[in-house]
């Protein structure tokens, strides 16, 4: 479509500042009231109310999942627990395996570092692959709660 009038920049050729007043009046960020979002709570408030009423304030919330603190022990620590149980005669056996309920001790994960000497039946909510391999290698069982 044909534009029927010339742009201001073409029109004002020959005039020193082309309709923008004295030198520097059309320059830098002072001509727009500051850089970026400067003045949104001050001199640009009427602009905010007209065009972006929701510019300020929080909206909604992010639901966060329930956080479970991981309390873990290694196989080597489990071995020490079993030794203490045997020494204090509190070890309960089931099918030739010593039963250790880690959940009663406040532990919710078994990790695979170290070694174990006794076949055990471990009751725990989670465990690593390596821990399972080591317990089963000695003839024990890990049971998920």
C-alpha positions in Angstrom: 0.0 0.0 0.0 1.3 3.4 -0.9 2.1 5.7 2.0 0.7 9.2 1.3 3.0 11.2 3.6 6.7 11.3 4.1 8.3 10.2 7.3 9.3 12.9 9.8 13.0 12.1 9.2 12.6 12.9 5.5 10.4 15.9 6.1 12.7 17.6 8.5 15.9 17.4 6.5 17.6 20.7 6.6 16.4 21.5 10.1 19.2 21.0 12.6 17.5 18.7 15.1 14.6 17.6 13.0 11.9 18.6 15.4 13.4 17.2 18.6 14.3 20.5 20.2 17.8 21.5 21.4 20.8 19.3 21.0 20.5 16.0 22.9 16.8 16.1 23.7 16.1 12.9 21.7 19.1 11.1 23.0 19.8 8.5 25.7 17.3 7.0 28.2 16.2 10.3 29.7 13.7 10.7 26.9 11.9 7.6 27.9 12.0 8.0 31.6 14.9 5.7 32.4 16.2 2.4 31.1 14.0 -0.7 31.1 11.5 -1.0 33.9 12.8 2.1 35.7 10.0 4.1 37.3 7.3 1.5 37.1 6.4 2.2 40.8 7.0 6.0 40.3 6.6 8.2 37.2 5.4 5.4 34.9 2.7 4.2 37.2 -0.2 5.4 35.1 1.3 3.5 32.1 1.5 0.4 34.3 -2.2 0.8 35.3 -3.2 1.3 31.7 -1.3 -1.5 29.9 0.0 -4.0 32.5 -2.2 -4.1 35.7 -0.6 -7.5 36.7 3.0 -6.2 36.3 3.6 -6.3 40.1 2.7 -9.0 42.7 3.0 -12.7 43.0 0.7 -15.0 41.1 -0.2 -18.5 42.3 2.2 -20.9 43.9 4.4 -23.8 43.1 3.3 -27.0 44.8 6.4 -28.7 46.2 6.5 -32.5 46.8 6.9 -33.9 50.2 10.6 -34.0 51.0 12.0 -37.1 52.6 15.3 -36.8 54.3 17.5 -39.7 53.3 19.2 -41.4 56.3 21.6 -44.0 54.8 24.2 -46.4 56.1 26.7 -48.6 54.3 27.1 -52.4 54.3 30.1 -52.0 56.6 28.0 -50.1 59.2 25.3 -52.9 58.9 28.1 -55.4 59.7 29.0 -53.5 62.8 25.3 -53.4 63.9 25.0 -57.2 63.4 28.2 -57.8 65.4 26.8 -55.7 68.3 23.5 -57.6 68.1 25.3 -60.9 68.4 27.5 -59.7 71.3 24.5 -58.4 73.3 22.3 -61.5 72.4 19.6 -59.4 70.9 20.0 -60.9 67.4 16.8 -62.5 66.1 17.3 -65.3 63.5 14.9 -66.4 60.8 15.9 -69.4 58.6 19.5 -69.0 59.6 19.6 -65.3 58.8 19.9 -62.5 61.3 16.9 -60.1 61.0 17.8 -56.4 61.0 15.0 -53.9 60.8 16.7 -50.6 59.8 13.4 -48.7 59.7 13.1 -49.1 63.5 16.6 -47.5 63.7 15.5 -44.5 61.7 17.4 -45.6 58.6 15.7 -45.6 55.2 18.5 -46.5 52.8 21.2 -49.2 52.6 24.3 -48.4 50.5 26.9 -50.8 49.1 30.3 -49.6 50.5 32.2 -52.2 52.6 31.6 -55.9 53.2 29.4 -58.1 55.4 30.3 -61.3 57.2 26.9 -62.7 58.2 23.9 -63.8 56.2 21.2 -61.2 57.1 17.6 -60.4 56.4 17.4 -56.6 56.1 14.1 -54.7 56.3 14.6 -51.3 54.7 12.6 -48.9 52.5 15.3 -48.4 49.8 18.7 -49.8 48.8 21.4 -49.6 46.1 22.1 -52.3 43.5 25.5 -52.9 45.0 24.1 -53.4 48.5 21.7 -56.0 47.2 24.4 -57.8 45.3 26.7 -58.0 48.4 23.9 -59.1 50.8 22.7 -61.8 48.4 26.3 -63.0 47.6 26.7 -63.9 51.3 23.3 -65.7 51.4 21.2 -62.9 52.8 18.0 -61.1 51.7 16.9 -57.5 51.5 13.2 -56.9 51.9 11.6 -53.7 51.0 9.1 -52.2 53.5 
